């Protein structure tokens, strides 16, 4: 099993009390195993994606294959190199807007991203990496548990590392890849290829949101059609908040439950000599953990269509309760998530009419595991769900983009005593206005969970200004408003942030 995060929480003072509170911890872990929406917090208008919607951009354009004339140019010392080495340095700062008089520093993360690519003829190669360190955790360090430090203080990751070859109408790609499925921008039921960085809901930069996975992919181009098969060799379930971190619902649950039993008694008296941490049941690399995906995509004049089928791990997972003896006697309390595999199939489309862009997804999730029962008798059953995404984008005014998306799921045979309900509507409203010769971008986004925001809503407003070529300054505000029902934002009552960002993009080759 793969341990992903741990926190020192819990107490030996009352074994019976631990048994009563521990189930709520499991619900919190289940909620943060994954979400029903893509959480793409980019505020840019949707682009005309290249084939497959990969993040390859111009690094992977096969249109530059050498001709006889090209070979003459390459001999010229002034000709462009087949190599490209670029990257960016980004500094992210944030203050807790509702805690300005009490430890207001929320983030001081310094980021370095590098990308090396090579392209010649039918062959291309890409290697990218990311490193970050958050200076905020050098201040009042003692107030953070080890799990939070492990999750947020620093991180070094490989990004996309892959090689590809084009053989006429066939393209083969091997390595760690990022591949976007479906048509949804902020909400998607079909985008099941890559895990995500969920540590800070609603605030992750688009460059860091999707995480690559080791996979093999082959695509066959036939005119405006593409048929693609993919095998994912890595079971990675992304990054989630630490159990006792700022964006985990667990601290709120503990305080709420303790106050019912012992009014006025601080939860901190109980949070000693116990570690709570997440464990993914599946090994990262295993033969039985292989995931299989296939899609057909058509990109024609004014309309895009897609047909998808996949057998993948459930990013959210289901809870397995530890034995009672572990809860009462052991120091470590693992929250185990079983990411059983299930089937996903569906269709997607996009069509342009006048100043409107319409997008849709229809999906079926077959044999997906869900938790049922009442504590302490918790088990999992397999069920089938159907769902859809509908989006509309309007660009009728110059430099203005407004987009609205909604999604929902429905159980085909609803199990009784569901622990977490997946059939809840989600809504995402985004807008962007560009001015000053496209140097200034004003953006806003709102995501609402529940028909009446019963599970909360979050909003982000942002202004980005290009100071000079490659140098951008961003200022913004993020607000979290938890609802009355159990949801992703539970307990985020004073988590609004004032954010600032400075990014410098550079190219060395």
N, C-alpha and C positions, 0 to 999 in steps of 0.2 A: 504494500500500500504506500501511497505517496503523501507525505505530510506537507501541507502547504502553508500553514500559519499556526502559531501557538500564542496563547496569552495566559498570564497568571491571573486567575479570577476565582473564585469559589472559596469555601471555607469548610473546616472540619467541625464547626460549632454545632451543626444540626444536620445529621444524615437524612432525617425525614424531610427537612426543609429543602435540602438539595434535590431530593427525589421529586419534590413538587415543582421546583423551579426549572429543573433540567429539561423537561419537555419543551418549555418555551424557548430555551436555547437552541433546540433542534429545529424548531420552526424558523428561527432566525437564520440558522445556517442554510436551511433549505431555500429560503427566500433569496439568499445571496449566492446560491449556486449558479444562478443565471437569471435572465429576465426575458420577457416576451418581446422586448423591442430592441432594435439594433443599437440604440444609444449613440448614433453618430451625431456628435455635437458640432460638426462643421456647419458654419453659417453661410457657406458659399452656395451659389445657385447650382443646381444639378448640371453637370457637364455632359457633353456627348461622349460617353465612354467608348474606349477602344474595344476591340473584340475581347470578350470574356470578362470585361470590367476589372481586370487586374490592375494593380498599382504599378505597372511596368513603365508607363509613360513613354517618353521618347528613347529611353535606354534600350527598349526592346523592339524597336522598329526594324523590321527586316527589309524595309524599302531601300536600304543603302547597300544592297549587294553589289559587289564590284563588277563593273563592265570593263571592256578594253580601254575605254576613255578614262574610266576611274583609275585604272592601274597607272596610267601616265601621270595623273594628278597626284597619286599617292607618293610618287617618287619625288615630288616637289616638297622641299622642307617646310614650306608654308601650309601644306595641306593639313586638314584636321586630323588629330590622332584618333586611332581606333579605341583608345583608352579614355575613360572619363572618371574623374575623381572629384566628387563634390560633397557638400554636407551643409549643416547649419548648427549654429550655437544659439540656444534659446534659454533665456532666464525667466522663470515664472515666479511671481510674488503674489501673496494674498494675505488679507487681513480678515479676521472674523468681524463682520460688520456689527454684530450684536454683542461683542465682547471687547469693545475698544478700551474699556477701563480694567480689563482683567485678562492678561495674556492674549493680546490680540493677534500675535503673529501666527498665521496659519500655514504659510508655505514660503520657501525660499529655494525652490528647486532649480538646479543648474543642469542643462541638458546638452549633450553633444551627440549628433548623428552624423555618420559617415557612410558614403556609398561609392563603391568602386565598380565600374562596369567596363566591359570589353565587348566590341561588336565588330565582326569581320565576316563578310560573306554570309554563309548560312549559320554561323555560330555566334552565340552571345552568352555572356556570363555576367552575373551580378552578385556582389557581396556587400551587405549593409550591416551596420551595428549601431547600438544605442547604449549610452551610459548616462546616468543621472545621479545627482547627490542633492539632498534637501538640507539646506543650512538651518532650517527651522528646528531640527531635532538636536542641535547643539545647545539650544536654550531650554532650560527647565527639563533637562533630559530625564530626570528621575521620575517624572510624572507619566512616562510612557512605559508600557510593558514591552517585553522583548519581542513579542509577535508584531506589535505596531512598528517597532524599529526595523525589524526584518522586512516588513512589507513596504514601508514608506521611506526610510532614510536613504537608501541607495539601491541601485539596480544596474546591472550590466546584462544586456541581452544581444543575441544575434537577431538581426531582422531577416530580410530575404537574402538567402544564399542559394543560388541556383544556376544551372546551366541549361541552355536550350539550343535546339538545332532545328532548322527548317528544311524539310525535304519536299520541295514542291508544294503540294496542297496539304502536307502533313507537318505538324509541329509537335515536338516532344520536349517536355520540360521536366527536369529532375531537381529536387532540392527543397529548401524551406521556402514556401510560397504563401502569398496572400491572394485570394481569389474571391471576389464579391459575387454572390448569387442574388437573383431576384431583381425587382425594380424599385423596391422601397428605398427611400433616402434615410429617413429617421426610424421608420418602423418596417419590419420585414419578418415574414414567417419562413422564407426560403433561404435566407442568408445563414446557412448552417456550416460553412466550411471552416471558418477561423474562429478561435476563441477571442475574447476581448479583455481589455483592461477596465475592470469595474471598480477600481479602488476609490474613485471619486465620481459618483454618478453625476452626469451632466456637465462635467468640467474637463474631461479628457480631450486633448488635442487630437484632431483627425489623424495626424501623423503617428500617434501612439495608440490609437483605438484598437485596430485589428492586430492580432499577433500571428506570425507565420507558423505554419506546421510543415513537417517533413512529408513530402508527397511526391507522387509521380503522376504526370498528366500528359495526355496525348489528344491533340485536336486535329480535326479534318475539315478543311475549308472547301465548300462547294458553292461557288458564286456568293450569294448573300446569306448562305446557310453555314452553320458550324455545328459539328457533332463532336462532343468532348467526353472523354472518360478519365476518371481520376481515382487514385487510391491514396488515402491518407495513412501514413505509417506511424504516426505519433498521436498519443492520447493526451492532449493538453487541454486543460479546462480554464485557462486564463488566470487573471489576477483578481482577487476579491478583497474586500476590506478585512482587516484582522478582526478577530472575534470581539475584542474590546476596543477597537479603533473608533475614531470619530464618526465614521459613516456606517457603522454596524448598528442594527437595531437591538442587539443583545443588552448593552448597558441599560437602555430604557426598559426593556422587559424585566430585568432583574430589579431595578428600582421600583417598578410598578407592582410586581408581585410581593416584594418585601414590605412595601407600604401597606398592603392589604393585611399582612400577618402582624407586622410590628410598626404601627404608625410612628413616624418620626425617627426611626432607627436608620442610620446611614448604611447604604449597601456596602460601603467600603469595609465595614467591620466583618463582612462575610467573604470579601474578595481577597483571601489570603491562602497560601499553601496549596493552591490548585491552579493547574494550567488547562485552558481550553484552547483547542487548536483544530483546524480542519484537516481531514484526511480524505484523499480521493482513493476509492477502492481499487480502481483500475491502475495497473502499472503504465508508465509512460510509453514503454515500447514492449509490445508483445505480439505474437502471431495472431492470437484470437482477437486482438484489439484493432485489427485493420478495418478501415472504413472505406466504403465503395460509393462512388458518385458518378452520375452521368447526366448530361444535359444536351439539348438541341436548342440552338438560338438562331433566330432569323432577324436580320437588320435590313429593313427595306425602306423605301421612300415614305416617310411619314408614319411608319409603324414598326415596332419591335415586338417580337413574340419569343417565348421561351417555354420549354417543357423540361421538367426536372424529375429525377429520381435518385434517392440516396438511402444508404444504410449507415447511420452515424451514431456516435455517442450522444446522449442527452447532456447538454452543457449544464443544465440545472441539476439533475440528479435527484435521487430519493434518499431519505434518511434511514440509517440502520441504528437502532438504539444499542448502546453498550450494555453489558450485564449490570445488574443492580450492584454487584460487589465492586465493580469498577467505579461507579458513581460514588459510593459511600466510603471506599477505602483507598483507592489509588489517587496519586497526586495529579496524574495526567488524565484529562477527560477528552477523548477524541470525538469530534463530530464527523462521522463517516458519511460520505456522499457516494452513492452507487450510481455511476453514470452508465446505466444499461443502454445498449444499442436499440434503435427503433428505426422504422421506415418513414421517410418523408418523400412525398410526391406532390407535384403541383404544376401550375402554369402561371406565366406572367406575361404582361404586355404593357406597351406604352404607345400612345398615339398623339399626334399633334393636330390641333384644330384652331386656326386663327392664332390668338395669343395664349392659348391654353395648351398645357401638356398634361395628359391623363395617364396615370399609371395604376396598375392593379396586379394583385397576386391572389391566387386561390390555392390552398394547400390542404393536404390531408396528412396527419401524423398517426401512424398505425403502430399498435403494440407498444405504445409509450407507457413507461412505468410512472405511477403516481402513488403517493402515500395516502393510506386510508386508516381509519380506526380512531380510537380515543386512548389517551395515555392511561397506563403505560403499554397498552396492547396496540402497537403500531406495526403495520405491515405495508407491503406494496402490492399493487395489482396492475395489470396491463389494461389499457383502454385505448380507444380511438377518438381522435379529435379532427374536426374540420375547421378551417378558418379562412379569413381573407383580409386583404389590405387594399385600400382605395386611396389614391392620392391625386391632387390636382394642383398644378403650378400655373400662375398667371404672370405674364411679363408684358402686359399691355401698355405700360408706361416706361419710357426710356430709363434705363439704369435701375429699375425697381423690379424685385422678384418677391412674390408672395406664394407660399406653399402650405397646403393643409393635407394631412394624412390621418387616416383612422385604421385601426385593426381590431380584430376580435377573434376568439376561438369559441367553438361549441363542442360539447361532448356528444358523441353519437350514441353512447350508452352510459349515461352519467353514473359513476360509482357513488355509493353511499358513504357518508362520513369522510369526505375529502378533507385532508389536512390543509392543503393550499389549493385554492381555486384558480384555474388557469383561464376560465372563461370570463374575463373582464375586459371591457373596451379600453383602448388607449387612443389618445389623440395627440398629434404634434402639429403645431403652427409655427412657421418660420417666415421671416422676412429679411430682405437685405436691400439697401439703397447705396449706390455708388456715386461719388461726386468728386469734384476737383481733379478731373481728368483721370479718374479711377485710382487716385492715390488714397482716398478716404472711403472706407466701407463701414456703414452703420448696419448692425445686425441685431436681430432679436429672435428668440425661440422660446416656446412654451410647450411643455409636455404634461398632459393631464392623464391621470390613471383612475378609471371609473367613469361612469356616465355623468355623475355629478361630482367628480373629483373625490369620491369617497376614500380612495387610497392615496390622495394627495396630488400635488402638482409642483413642478419646478420650472423656473424661468431663468433666462440668461440674456442680458443685453450687452452689446460690445461695440466698440469703435476701434478700427484698425487704420493706422496712417502709415504710408510708405515714406519714411524720412528721406531716403535716397534709394537708388537701385540696390536691392538685396537687404536693406535694413528697414524693419517694420516695428512699429510701436503699437501695442494694444492695451486698452483700458476697458474694464467691464464690471458687471455686478451679477452675481448668481444668487438666486433665492430658492430656498427649499421650504415647502409648506406641506407638512404631513397631514393626512386625512384622519377621519375617525375610525377607519377600518385598518386592519393589518395590511401593510404594504411596504414597498421598497423604501419609502421615506420615513418609516416609523422612527420616532425619537429625534428627528432632525429639526428640533424646535428653535435652536439658536445657531444655525449653521450657515447663514447667509455670508457671502464672501465678496469683498472688494478685490478685484484681480487686476494685475498689470503684467505685461509680457513684452519683452524685447527680443527680437529674432534677427539674426544675421545669416543670410545664405551666402555661401561662397563656393567657388569652383577653382580647383587647382589644376585640373587637366581638362 
